[in-house]
Amino acid sequence: MARSQGIDPFAETEDQQALRALARDVATRELLPNARHWDETETFPQASWEALRKAELLGITTDEKYGGGGLGDVEAAIVLEELARVDVSSAILAQLMFNGPPRAISHLGNDTMKDRWLPLAATGEQLFCIGISETEAGSAVNHMRARLSPDGDGFRLNAYKNYVTGGHMAAACLVWCRFPGSESTKGIGAVLVDLTAPGVTCAGTHVKMGLRGTSEAELAFDDVRIEKSDVLLWGSENSTDSFKTLIAHINHERCGNAAMCIGAAQGALEYAVGYMSERTVGTRTLADFQGLQWKIADMTIKLESARMLLQRAVRLAGEHGTPPPLETAIAKAAANEAAKFVCDEAIQLLGGYGFSREYPVERIYRDIRGLCIGAGTVEIQKNFIGTAVLGGAKPVGGAWK
Ligand SMILES: Cc1cc2nc3c(=O)[nH]c(=O)nc-3n(C[C@H](O)[C@H](O)[C@H](O)COP(=O)(O)OP(=O)(O)OC[C@H]3O[C@@H](n4cnc5c(N)ncnc54)[C@H](O)[C@@H]3O)c2cc1C
């Protein structure tokens, strides 16, 4: 069928196309063959990490001055989409590197911190993790207990962080915590903690429905010494500024989360399309049934809508900015819901085989289910979108001017 030759508003540059091709190649050759294995055995996808490191993909958003690629959210989304298309457990490692602590250090860190950690991020020598959630403070992050107390010219950190992706394997954790005198969102800042420091223990890992290659850890910090140079962002008891900066920075992670959902859903959709052309029911293939063609149409509509919303959010970030909050929340919620719908329908289209662990679609469904909770749940995105729009905020573009 001939396609119209208009202007593609989301056309990729030659460099971006090359990056996508590289990510797809690594994903297909190195990640795909082991995806089921990591899931079944619940083992860390070390071979995926090595493959991504060898392909120099792990440092693409790290500051160029420290050996990284210095790329932005558009490129991060391209790679995450391609990796998650075959294995979300492996893609999430790249997500931590692209949109987690290394990016925050590149943007907000002091020189000592950058010199120490960014070369390790650029080469993929070490994994980094993020400690925000606590057992009593997930969505209600303003109820966090993690606290610094003064200790000479530095601090001591006491905290218990829950659901830290990769926390059992990472070298350092970006910990959100209260500075002395902090109440509510005033005085919340962040420190970078060397996970080999005295007082840090991994209390365990969660046993989960999906994303079973990369565990979520519980990390305990007991009187851990924090130097001034370990402070990423100082919290002041009189100000919410640092908290707002940290929340804004999560928009990188939310866009990465959306990109993984879109990639995973793309993988499930492609699998279902291939299956429908081959599977015969009586004398006809599944692809012949109009009722099932409509399912493919609905899956495509949802997926492409989410993809375009993500494109808007990441392109608005510019080269080194932060994706804007409203467009990011819209994209994250849309991508989470699209992925849930698409993966669920893919299982349905495969019938009994869709429900079988021998076929990949049920794994993809279980994996993306976690992404609808991590980086701020769908409900929290909708709280923000609703209050923002009711308060007069307008997403960029179209009739909202
Ligand atoms: C796969 C995965 C990876 C994760 N990785 C990390 C990580 O690396 N670092 C980290 O710090 N955390 C991580 N998390 C934790 C995640 O951020 C929290 O699980 C999430 O913020 C929700 O918090 P909670 O689990 O305490 O649920 P709760 O906050 O208890 O929420 C329970 C339910 O109530 C809803 N809800 C809560 N408040 C409201 C409200 N005001 N209005 C409407 N609905 C509401 C929620 O949407 C949810 O459906 C991860 C989680 C998952 C699943």
PDBQT file of the ligand as one rigid body, heavy atoms in Angstrom, charges set to zero:
ROOT
HETATM    1  C1  LIG A 501       8.740  -2.238  39.146  1.00  0.00    +0.000 C 
HETATM    2  C2  LIG A 501       8.890  -1.152  40.156  1.00  0.00    +0.000 A 
HETATM    3  C3  LIG A 501      10.097  -0.480  40.229  1.00  0.00    +0.000 A 
HETATM    4  C4  LIG A 501      10.279   0.517  41.194  1.00  0.00    +0.000 A 
HETATM    5  N1  LIG A 501      11.497   1.120  41.296  1.00  0.00    +0.000 NA
HETATM    6  C5  LIG A 501      11.703   2.056  42.261  1.00  0.00    +0.000 A 
HETATM    7  C6  LIG A 501      12.995   2.632  42.451  1.00  0.00    +0.000 A 
HETATM    8  O1  LIG A 501      13.947   2.298  41.737  1.00  0.00    +0.000 OA
HETATM    9  N2  LIG A 501      13.138   3.536  43.433  1.00  0.00    +0.000 N 
HETATM   10  C7  LIG A 501      12.128   3.918  44.248  1.00  0.00    +0.000 A 
HETATM   11  O2  LIG A 501      12.341   4.771  45.105  1.00  0.00    +0.000 OA
HETATM   12  N3  LIG A 501      10.887   3.370  44.114  1.00  0.00    +0.000 NA
HETATM   13  C8  LIG A 501      10.660   2.450  43.142  1.00  0.00    +0.000 A 
HETATM   14  N4  LIG A 501       9.422   1.850  43.013  1.00  0.00    +0.000 N 
HETATM   15  C9  LIG A 501       8.381   2.181  43.964  1.00  0.00    +0.000 C 
HETATM   16  C10 LIG A 501       7.277   3.010  43.347  1.00  0.00    +0.000 C 
HETATM   17  O3  LIG A 501       7.723   4.313  43.084  1.00  0.00    +0.000 OA
HETATM   18  C11 LIG A 501       6.097   2.981  44.296  1.00  0.00    +0.000 C 
HETATM   19  O4  LIG A 501       5.640   1.639  44.373  1.00  0.00    +0.000 OA
HETATM   20  C12 LIG A 501       4.965   3.881  43.818  1.00  0.00    +0.000 C 
HETATM   21  O5  LIG A 501       5.345   5.236  43.939  1.00  0.00    +0.000 OA
HETATM   22  C13 LIG A 501       3.663   3.656  44.619  1.00  0.00    +0.000 C 
HETATM   23  O6  LIG A 501       3.904   3.679  45.972  1.00  0.00    +0.000 OA
HETATM   24  P1  LIG A 501       3.347   2.495  46.912  1.00  0.00    +0.000 P 
HETATM   25  O7  LIG A 501       3.810   1.212  46.327  1.00  0.00    +0.000 OA
HETATM   26  O8  LIG A 501       3.740   2.800  48.296  1.00  0.00    +0.000 OA
HETATM   27  O9  LIG A 501       1.777   2.543  46.739  1.00  0.00    +0.000 OA
HETATM   28  P2  LIG A 501       0.777   3.537  47.511  1.00  0.00    +0.000 P 
HETATM   29  O10 LIG A 501       1.337   4.896  47.491  1.00  0.00    +0.000 OA
HETATM   30  O11 LIG A 501       0.432   2.936  48.813  1.00  0.00    +0.000 OA
HETATM   31  O12 LIG A 501      -0.480   3.485  46.530  1.00  0.00    +0.000 OA
HETATM   32  C14 LIG A 501      -1.385   2.379  46.516  1.00  0.00    +0.000 C 
HETATM   33  C15 LIG A 501      -2.440   2.667  45.452  1.00  0.00    +0.000 C 
HETATM   34  O13 LIG A 501      -3.155   3.856  45.818  1.00  0.00    +0.000 OA
HETATM   35  C16 LIG A 501      -3.067   4.818  44.779  1.00  0.00    +0.000 C 
HETATM   36  N5  LIG A 501      -2.937   6.148  45.374  1.00  0.00    +0.000 N 
HETATM   37  C17 LIG A 501      -2.065   6.537  46.334  1.00  0.00    +0.000 A 
HETATM   38  N6  LIG A 501      -2.228   7.833  46.610  1.00  0.00    +0.000 NA
HETATM   39  C18 LIG A 501      -3.229   8.277  45.821  1.00  0.00    +0.000 A 
HETATM   40  C19 LIG A 501      -3.883   9.513  45.635  1.00  0.00    +0.000 A 
HETATM   41  N7  LIG A 501      -3.502  10.603  46.318  1.00  0.00    +0.000 N 
HETATM   42  N8  LIG A 501      -4.881   9.602  44.726  1.00  0.00    +0.000 NA
HETATM   43  C20 LIG A 501      -5.254   8.514  44.003  1.00  0.00    +0.000 A 
HETATM   44  N9  LIG A 501      -4.681   7.313  44.133  1.00  0.00    +0.000 NA
HETATM   45  C21 LIG A 501      -3.682   7.195  45.022  1.00  0.00    +0.000 A 
HETATM   46  C22 LIG A 501      -1.810   4.441  43.986  1.00  0.00    +0.000 C 
HETATM   47  O14 LIG A 501      -1.890   4.921  42.651  1.00  0.00    +0.000 OA
HETATM   48  C23 LIG A 501      -1.869   2.932  44.074  1.00  0.00    +0.000 C 
HETATM   49  O15 LIG A 501      -2.746   2.452  43.094  1.00  0.00    +0.000 OA
HETATM   50  C24 LIG A 501       9.218   0.860  42.059  1.00  0.00    +0.000 A 
HETATM   51  C25 LIG A 501       8.005   0.187  41.947  1.00  0.00    +0.000 A 
HETATM   52  C26 LIG A 501       7.836  -0.814  41.022  1.00  0.00    +0.000 A 
HETATM   53  C27 LIG A 501       6.538  -1.552  40.958  1.00  0.00    +0.000 C 
ENDROOT
TORSDOF 0
